Amino acid sequence: MDKVPQKREEDPTRKWRCFALFLLLFTFFVIAGMATVVIYYEIIQHQSRDEQNSPNFLHLQSGQHSLFRDLNTDEVTAIRNYILNQPAFNITNDTNFSLGKCYVFLTEVYLPNKSDILTFIETNQNPPPCRYARTVLFRGDLQPPRVEEYIIGPLRNITFHRILVSKHYQKSVPFLFRPFSELDHSIMNNILKIVEYNIRFILQNSYEASFYDCQHHCLKAEYFSPMAPSVSGKDVRLVWYWTHHDVEDYLLYPVDLFLLVNMTGSDSSAYKLENIWYGGKLYDSPEQLAAEYLAGKTQKSYIPYTKRTKNKNVMYANRHNIYKTNVLQPLLTFNVRNNHIEYDSWKFDIHMSTSRGPSLFNIKFRDVTYAYEVSLQEISIFHNGYKRWMRYSDMTYSGFLLGTKARELVPGADCPEMSTFVDSAHVFAGRFDLKVFPNSFCVFEQPTGMVLRRHYSSSTYSGSEDTILVLRTILAIFNYDHVIDFVFHKNGIMDVRTSYSGYPLPTIYSPEETRYGFRLNEHLVANIHQHSYHFKVDIDVFSQTNRFETFDIGPKIQNSDWVIKAFEKYEQIKFTRTLKMTENQALFKSCSKSDSFFIFYDREHLTLYKDPKAIRLQVRSQETNFVSENIGNEASVSWKRYMLAVSKIHEDERSSSSIYSTWDAKETTVNFQSYIDDNESIIDQDLVAWVTLSATHIPHRENYPLTSTTDNNQHFSLIPFNLFDEDPSVNSVDTVTKSINVKKQQSER
């Protein structure tokens, strides 16, 4: 009888081993998949961040916001080819420069008309309006020599050029008014050789240095004070050149040698030394100085060579390395793409003008238009002093090309380490090369440490920290660094802030100078001066047909109904609405203090209660202008007369200043005063607010070696005023709300 096979018993552990193996494999594949996703995500995100900070990304992308971008390589090449092939320009190449030839000082983008840009942005219909270039030529090849400005375009296919003139200035600019360039500095070397030949022994005895063959003890003459015809009384180009020890931060180390040079005309061989100042006395020539020095008739000057070197910066010794390493990339709450920035409910475009510096365009909050343009127009510094090179050292800086002074913002010092940086590109100094300046802007979000809003009651709490987006640029010009911040709050307020750092400009001490400043050391005194910044604020509340009102605040005295004494008076404040009808009614002098609210609105956009939905412009500045009208160089900065001026927009009034304003006070190329002298109507018009921020600086020892920014902040703000139904930040993700347990609080007492 066959045996019935017994059923094999299953090993229970085998079953669990298989399950464990399956679970292990499944876990491995899940982890591997997640790692792949994370690595892929990080690569894509890293690439995206690199693209945002790359000039190629900014210059080559296309889209509706690319109208505001810098010139790109293809456009610059097209401009170069066009100019070199135009006989009228008389340029055979862009590498051989001289004052007697045609020299391309500047080429920058010239935007289409505002109406064309807005039509394109609002409809997004192709093709976009044509972009053009503005080119500034020094025509030393013509007689008489002059400066010419041309519009060249359209950039996508260049077919024409025309001279740029306006209704205010209908001719070419005199050659005398040209901005400083490398041509002037190269010619100055020839004059220094003549000076060196005659007084080298005096320089070595007095300052332990010389201009040439000096090894590590050298002098330099780079800083200058222009003597415009408006102060010299002559139609010539006179320049006072200062002499310094050639070390790091050389402007802090002047010596008592100043050279007055006549640089009139396009023939550099005719440039000559008019006067030379040494040891407290003025001489007609270096030969005269040498003769009197040897005869013992001079008061000898002695300033030993500083221990500072050109290669080692003692000022910052024992400081930490400011270049820090980013170890953590935070979650970005804003987006920078193609010079277009979005943050919370804000949207705007940025541009760095080669001549004027930072500009913002098409600024919107919650899709409500605030302004078409908010842009820097000019920076000026007017120095004061007893010696003529300080007394007439009035500088406007657009001629030094403000946009080219914004470069290399440093993470961890100028901006938070995790900022997004944006480059700019410029074409200047004779060359048709697109020069990229890295880190011209930085963009970052930060908490201010201030409470944006809050309320605590017996049963609830609601509050929010003020977290802001900052767009920053810093313009380093000679001895000062000018910080320009555009600040965006989540409650719909936009601030524009200015401050400055760097070191004060010292000159040689004499008893007369102490009326203007304080001594820094045995040899130096730093004098009082005024910094001024001018901005264009093209406000468009909902549309381009706006009105301007002031809410004028004042006292109101009336009989009191609640006082027993007869005829008792009670005083309170009220405001009166005043609609400004013309440009002359909308002028607010810099020397006046105004408690008025400045209100811009479109009369077609009202609240439920028939009040205008408006933007308030608030200005916070040291508003005093100490210079009388049309005295000295004042006419070239006539915008300084007004804390605020409101005018009707015109395409040929794009800027309040010009690159010639250091020299042209006697015959202003751009006369801001003429914008408002015609006294046009500003009712239901496209309006521009022109804002001046000023700060008077009396240098003191705490400003050495560097001035801090904390005590010289000026700003203006665009504030929604009945524009929204409630605080726009009320639903912000930063809002903290919680209920208060009243019973628990009572039981704990």
Secondary structure, DSSP 8 states (H G I E B T S, - for coil): -----------HHHHHHHHHHHHHHHHHHHHHHHHHHHHHHHHHHHHHHHHHH-HHHHHH--STTGGGS---HHHHHHHHHHHHT-GGG--S-SS---TTSEEEEEEEEE---HHHHHHHHHH--SS----EEEEEEEETTSSS-EEEEEEEE-TTS--EEEE--BTTB-S-EEGGG----HHHHHHHHHHHHHHHHHHHHHHHHHHS-BSSS-TTSBEE---EEEE-HHHHSSSS-EEEEEEEESSTTGGG-EEEEEEEEE--SS-GGG-EEEEEEETTEEES-HHHHHHHHHTT-S--------S--SSS-GGGTT---S-----------EEEETTEEEETTEEEEEEEETTTEEEEEEEEETTEEEEEEEEEEEEEEEE--SSHHHHT-EEESGGG-GGGGB----BTTTB-TT-EEEEEEEEETT----EEEEEEEEEEEEEEEEEEEEEE-SSEEEEEEEEEEEEEEEEEETTEEEEEEEEEETTS-EEEEEEEEE---EEE--GGGGGTEEESSSSEEEE-EEEEEEEEEEE-SSSS-BEEEEEEEEEEEEE-TT-SSTT-EEEEEEEEEEE--BGGGGEEETTS----EEEEEEEEEE-TTS-EEEEEEEEES-----S-TTSTTGGGGGGGGEEEEEEE--TT---S--TTTTT-TTS-SS-HHHHHHT--B-TTB-EEEEEEEEEEE---GGGSS-B-STT--EEEEEEEES-SSS-TTTT-TTEEEEE--HHHHHHH-
